[in-house]
Structures are given as structure tokens and as C-alpha cells.
């Protein structure tokens, strides 16, 4: 996943001794850097996702006030059905006609 074109910088990180020993037992020395970079990337992804979800809890992107027509499951069903009907053929005959026109 690491790209050779990205700039890299060296940092100094201190690990607890037991964590470093566990890392040494599992990850070969020449693959340690990549492992730590990927683990950091994944941890940052999780933190960003958690922050986004927390922000959406405080201020949702979708509110019932903005979409009163979609308050119930039945409303959503009706809305999705209308969307599908607007672009999907309703009968097998129509599907066949479209296929013939495409050939």
C-alpha cells in the first residue's frame, strides 16, 4: 500500500518493551517499518471515522424536518419504488424490446 512516490520522513518512536518484543516475535525486522506504517494508517482511519460519526450524531446530515415525506419505512419503500420505476422497464416485453433495439 505504501507508494514509492510519497515523501518519507524519519521519526523517533519509543515503544513499551513488551510491545516491541511482541512486534519482534511476529514481524520480521525488514518488514517492521511497513507494518508500523500500515497499522498507523489503519488506526488513523478508525479515528477519523469515529470522529465523523460523532459529528453526525451531534448534527445529522439527514433530518426528518428536511424530509417529512420519508418518515416511515413505508414512505421510504414508496420513494424507492418510484425511483426504480422511473428507470427500470416494468415488463419482460419491455426488456425484450430494449434488448432488440440495442442489437
Secondary structure, DSSP 8 states (H G I E B T S, - for coil): ---TTS----------HHHHHHHHHHS-GGGHHHHHHHHHHHHHHHHHHHHHHHHHHHS-SS-TTT-GGG-SHHHHHHHHHHHHHHHS-SSHHHHHHHHHHH-
